[in-house]
Amino acid sequence: MPSPTQNPHFEINGYRARAQIGCAPDEHGVTQETIVDLRVNLFFDPALYLDRYEMPYDYLQALDAITTTVAEGHHILQESMALKIARRVLESEHVESVDVRIRKTERYEGVESIGFFTHVDRDLLMKVDAVARARAQAGA
């Protein structure tokens, strides 16, 4: 089996949206340009390369994961927004992991963007969910 770096993937690059994102009080209730890049890493499957009409993974599902997440309303942190997008992409059994990059382009002067990058797989989702459960039980 190929190494993870050899597994097939596809990318969505430069998805631009007006998103409600930010923890500062002046970022609440307003939108700012946000750019999202995805690299969706698929499990190796030789059938992926066959020329046919049924796709093992419909990349429009990844695009929908971005648009649905952006449409949810205010996101406090880029980190949590990235995880929400990745969680939706990982609902497909064909996806091994997803790399998410989010950049805010209007918030900070003197830079093109400030962003966050993460690699998410099901193991990370389980760890994050465990932390969330522990905090909920502790009343935090």
C-alpha positions in Angstrom: 0.0 0.0 0.0 1.3 3.5 -0.8 2.6 5.7 2.0 0.2 8.5 3.1 2.1 11.0 1.0 1.5 8.9 -2.1 -2.3 8.5 -1.5 -4.4 10.4 -3.9 -5.9 13.7 -2.9 -7.7 16.6 -4.4 -7.7 20.2 -3.5 -10.0 23.1 -3.2 -7.9 26.3 -3.3 -8.8 29.8 -2.6 -12.5 29.5 -1.7 -13.4 33.0 -0.8 -16.4 33.9 1.5 -17.6 36.6 3.7 -17.6 34.9 7.1 -18.5 36.0 10.6 -15.4 35.1 12.4 -13.3 36.4 15.3 -13.2 36.7 19.0 -12.7 40.4 19.3 -15.9 42.4 20.2 -15.6 44.4 17.0 -15.6 41.2 14.9 -19.1 40.1 16.2 -22.0 40.6 13.9 -19.8 41.6 10.9 -18.3 39.6 8.0 -14.8 39.7 6.7 -13.1 38.0 3.8 -12.0 34.5 4.6 -10.1 32.2 2.3 -10.3 28.5 2.7 -8.1 25.8 1.2 -8.7 22.1 1.5 -6.6 19.1 0.7 -8.8 16.0 0.9 -6.7 12.9 1.3 -8.5 9.8 0.0 -7.9 6.1 1.0 -6.0 4.4 -1.8 -8.4 2.7 -4.2 -7.3 1.7 -7.7 -10.9 2.1 -9.0 -10.4 5.9 -8.4 -8.5 6.0 -11.7 -11.2 4.4 -13.9 -12.9 6.6 -16.3 -16.6 6.3 -15.2 -19.5 8.4 -14.2 -19.8 7.3 -10.6 -17.2 8.9 -8.4 -15.9 7.2 -5.2 -15.9 10.6 -3.6 -17.8 13.6 -4.9 -15.5 16.6 -4.3 -18.6 18.8 -4.3 -19.2 17.4 -0.8 -16.1 19.1 0.3 -17.2 22.4 -1.2 -20.5 22.0 0.5 -18.7 21.4 3.8 -17.1 24.8 3.5 -20.3 26.7 2.4 -22.4 25.0 5.1 -19.9 25.8 7.9 -19.5 29.5 6.8 -23.3 29.8 6.7 -23.7 28.7 10.3 -23.1 32.2 11.5 -20.4 33.5 13.9 -17.3 31.4 14.5 -15.1 32.6 17.3 -11.9 31.0 16.2 -10.4 30.0 12.9 -9.3 26.8 14.6 -12.8 25.7 15.5 -14.1 26.7 12.0 -11.4 24.5 10.4 -12.4 21.6 12.6 -16.0 21.9 11.7 -15.2 21.9 8.0 -12.9 18.9 8.4 -15.5 17.0 10.4 -18.0 17.4 7.6 -15.5 16.2 5.0 -14.5 13.2 7.1 -18.1 12.0 7.1 -17.3 10.2 3.9 -15.9 6.7 4.2 -13.5 7.5 1.3 -11.7 10.2 3.1 -8.7 9.4 5.2 -7.8 12.9 6.4 -8.2 16.5 5.4 -5.8 19.5 5.6 -7.6 22.8 6.2 -6.1 26.2 5.8 -8.2 29.3 6.8 -7.0 32.9 6.3 -8.6 36.2 7.3 -7.5 38.9 4.9 -9.0 42.1 6.3 -8.4 42.0 10.0 -4.8 42.9 10.3 -3.0 45.8 8.6 0.4 45.3 6.9 -0.1 41.6 6.1 -1.8 39.8 3.3 -3.6 37.4 5.7 -3.4 35.8 9.1 -4.4 32.1 9.1 -4.5 28.7 10.6 -3.5 25.3 9.1 -4.4 21.9 10.5 -4.3 18.3 9.5 -7.4 16.4 10.7 -8.1 12.7 10.8 -10.7 10.7 12.8 -8.2 10.2 15.6 -7.9 13.9 16.2 -11.7 14.3 16.1 -11.9 11.6 18.9 -9.4 13.5 21.0 -11.1 16.8 20.6 -14.5 15.2 21.4 -13.0 13.7 24.5 -11.7 17.1 25.7 -15.1 18.6 25.0 -16.9 15.9 27.0 -14.5 16.3 29.9 -15.0 20.1 29.9 -18.8 19.6 29.8 -18.7 17.2 32.7 -16.5 19.6 34.7 -18.9 22.4 34.0 -16.3 24.5 32.2 
